[in-house]
Amino acid sequence: MTHDLFRADSYLRECSAIVTALTPEGGVVLDRTVFYPLGGGQAGDAGVLLRPDGSALAIADTRKGKDAEGRPTADIVHVPAPGQALGLAVGDAVTARIDWERRHRLMRFHTTTHLLCHIVAQPVNGCSITPDYARLDFHMDGALDKDALTAAIARLVAQDHAVTIGAISDAALDANPQLVKSMSVQPPRGTGTVRTVRVGGACDGDAAQIDLQPCGGTHVARTGEIGAVVVTKIEKKGAMSRRVVLGLGA
């Protein structure tokens, strides 16, 4: 089981760790990590693992572990970029260091998708968050205006709302199903609590709650940190689907 340090602090850029396993495909499993694995629509982190001799193993992607039958495990697998000698063994001490600039773009985009959930206020039936763009697919048949959405995002960014991590019990989530915005992905259950992300609300003197939903991704601490994010495209993907694509502004 990998201790996922990024769940508590998205701003951690590196950590010391021990190699606990090497996968048949060449992936590296650590006892703890700051690398976020692909999930919830958000891309997996990239970066480097610094070997005991100080040399770097480039990590191109991060994925959730699977057992021999393909079932998910609690391991996080660091996927090396091709063409490198692994140069690691179980028990080795390493430093896991993410590509921070790439991660920060993911954090900015992911937090913006939460703002969009507030602005559009329709169920989400698809999501993709990459370092270069993000998209949300809304289950709706009405029209959306690109400039109006961009202006609404900019207002919420300028208001600099706090973004806080919390938790909700499984029972409380069952009693408030409207908190789950995604139609296709349900939050993980089984531990008794589900991680949440709140934008605004009763924190840091901010009375206005903008969004609250279960989410395991990485986010900025305040909306002001998002900076310039714009709606680059709106697409009709079907009778009941409207896709909103986000890009970084100047």
C-alpha positions, 0 to 999 in steps of 0.5 A, a space after each residue: 500500500 502506497 501512502 498518498 501524501 498528495 491527498 493531504 497536501 497538493 503542494 508537496 513537490 518531493 518526498 523520500 521513499 523506499 521502493 517496495 515493488 517493481 511491476 512486471 511492466 517495469 513500474 516502480 511502487 514506493 511506500 509513499 509518494 507525492 505523485 498523483 495517479 491517473 484518476 477522476 479525470 485528472 492525468 497522472 503526474 510526471 517527474 523523476 525518482 532520484 536513485 541512491 547515487 543521485 542519478 534520475 529516473 524519468 517518470 512519464 506517468 503515474 497509475 493506480 496499481 492492479 493485481 494479477 486479475 486486473 483488480 485495483 490495489 492500494 499501490 501507486 505505480 510510477 511509470 518510467 519513460 521508455 529507453 532508460 535502465 531502471 537501476 532500482 531494486 526493492 529496498 532502495 531509498 529514493 527521492 520522488 520529485 514531481 514536475 511541479 510546473 506541470 502539476 500546478 497547471 493540473 491543479 489550476 485546471 481541476 479547480 476551474 472545473 469545480 467553478 464550472 460545476 457551479 456556473 453551469 449547474 448541470 450533471 457532468 457526464 465526462 471529464 478530462 484534465 490534462 496539463 494543456 487543457 481541461 474539458 467537462 461534458 454536461 448532461 444538458 440540451 441548452 445553449 452555452 455561451 463561451 464568452 459568458 462562461 469565461 467572464 463568470 470564471 474570471 469573476 470567481 477567480 478574482 473573488 479569491 475564494 478559499 479551497 479546502 479539503 474535508 471529508 463526509 461520511 458515507 451515510 451523509 453522502 447517501 443523504 445528500 446525493 446532489 453533492 455527486 456531480 458526476 454521472 459516470 464516476 462514483 466516489 470511492 466508498 468502503 472506508 466510512 468517509 469520502 474526501 471532499 473539496 469545498 470552494 468558498 463557504 465557512 472557511 477563511 471568513 468566506 460566507 459564499 459557498 461556491 461548490 462542494 463535492 467529493 473529489 480525490 484530485 489536486 487543487 490550488 488553495 484559493 481561486 485567485 491562484 488559478 489565474 487566467 483560464 478561458 473557455 476555448 470551445 463549446 461543442 454539442 456532443 449529442 442531443 443531451 451533451 455539451 462539452 466545455 473546453 478550457 485553456 490557459 489564458 495570457 
